């Protein structure tokens, strides 16, 4: 399955600052469930997740303007 607009998706995430300090994570918890492309996440996250597939691991760097 590919993440596209109006797709229900579930992701595990780790949020870090520019120094690599962990600010939040879904590790040990249920994944974050959301619907892509309708503003459930910050714009930079939705843009970075667009087109990703199940099981894919990646990093997304979000600019302040997209955060």
N, C-alpha and C positions, 0 to 999 in steps of 0.2 A: 504494500500500500504506500502511496506517495502522499505527502502532506500538500494539499492544495486548498484553495478557497472553499469554505463551508465544510471542510472535512473535520470530523471529530478525531482528536488525537490525544495521546497521553505521552508525556515526556518525563524523564528523570533529568535533573539539572543540578549544577553546582555554580553558584554565583560567587565570583571573586572580584576584588578590587584590583587596581593597576599593579599593586605589589604582590598579588597572588594570595592574599588573605581571604579565607572562605567567609563570606557574609551570610550565606544561606545555602541549603542543599536539601534535596529530596532523598538522599541516601538513608536507607533504613526506614523509609516511609513509603506510602503509596505514591505513584507518579502524579504529576500535575495533569489534569484533564482539561481540555479547552476545545473551542471550535476555531479553526484557522480563518483569518481574514475578516473578522467582524469586530476587532478591537478588544478582544479579551486579554491580550498581552500588549506590552509596549511595542510600538512600531518596529523597532530594531530587532526584537525577538521574532515577530511574525515574518519579517523579511528574511531573516536568517534561517528560519525553519521551512520556508516555502520550498517545495521540491524534495525535501529529505525523505528517506524511506525507513521502514521499520528496521531497528537494530543498528542503524548508522550512528557512529560517534563522531562528534565534531565540536569545534569551538566557535562561538559567536562573540565578536567584539562589538558592543553597542556604543555609538557616539552619544554624547550628551543631548544632541538635537533629536535623536531617535529614542532616547530614554524617557 
